[in-house]
Amino acid sequence: RVLFRSGTLVDTAPDIAHYANVILADYGYAPCGLREVKGAIGKGVHELLKGLAPGFGQNPEKLERAVVEFR
């Protein structure tokens, strides 16, 4: 016998992409497409932003501010 619990599945990638692009714009980086953002999801916010804008990796203080704003 298989027990099944229903749950809610939500595709949050479009929302994550939207807010990531808000942060990228605020820091002077070009926006990214949904496919690119989806490829960077799952590694945490720090890695998400560094993956979308490598310049964040060169400036830890800027990255920390951006992570706080993103969250």
C-alpha positions as CSV (number, residue, x, y, z in Angstrom):
1,R,0.0,0.0,0.0
2,V,1.3,3.5,-0.9
3,L,0.5,6.4,1.3
4,F,0.3,9.7,-0.4
5,R,0.2,13.1,1.1
6,S,-0.9,15.9,-1.1
7,G,1.1,19.1,-1.0
8,T,1.4,22.4,-2.8
9,L,3.9,22.6,-5.6
10,V,4.9,26.2,-6.4
11,D,7.2,27.3,-9.2
12,T,9.0,30.1,-7.5
13,A,11.7,30.5,-10.2
14,P,10.0,33.4,-11.9
15,D,9.8,35.3,-8.6
16,I,13.4,34.5,-7.8
17,A,14.4,35.7,-11.2
18,H,12.4,38.9,-10.8
19,Y,14.0,39.8,-7.5
20,A,17.5,38.7,-8.6
21,N,17.2,41.1,-11.5
22,V,16.1,43.9,-9.2
23,I,19.3,43.4,-7.2
24,L,21.4,43.1,-10.4
25,A,20.0,46.4,-11.7
26,D,20.5,48.1,-8.3
27,Y,24.2,47.1,-8.5
28,G,24.7,48.0,-12.1
29,Y,24.7,44.5,-13.6
30,A,22.8,43.3,-16.7
31,P,19.6,41.3,-16.1
32,C,19.5,37.6,-16.5
33,G,16.9,35.4,-18.2
34,L,14.8,32.8,-16.4
35,R,16.8,29.9,-17.8
36,E,20.0,31.3,-16.4
37,V,18.5,32.0,-13.0
38,K,17.0,28.5,-12.9
39,G,20.5,27.1,-13.5
40,A,21.8,29.0,-10.5
41,I,19.0,28.2,-8.1
42,G,19.8,25.6,-5.4
43,K,23.2,26.7,-4.2
44,G,22.1,29.5,-1.8
45,V,21.7,33.2,-2.4
46,H,25.4,34.0,-2.3
47,E,26.2,31.5,-5.1
48,L,23.0,32.6,-7.0
49,L,24.2,36.2,-7.1
50,K,27.8,35.4,-7.8
51,G,26.7,33.0,-10.6
52,L,24.6,35.7,-12.2
53,A,27.1,38.5,-11.8
54,P,30.6,37.3,-11.2
55,G,31.6,40.8,-10.1
56,F,29.9,40.1,-6.8
57,G,32.6,37.5,-6.1
58,Q,35.3,40.1,-6.3
59,N,33.7,42.3,-3.7
60,P,32.5,40.4,-0.6
61,E,31.1,43.5,1.1
62,K,29.0,44.4,-1.9
63,L,27.8,40.7,-2.1
64,E,26.8,40.7,1.6
65,R,24.7,43.9,1.1
66,A,23.1,42.4,-2.0
67,V,22.3,39.2,-0.2
68,V,20.6,41.1,2.7
69,E,18.6,43.1,0.2
70,F,17.6,40.0,-1.8
71,R,16.4,38.2,1.4
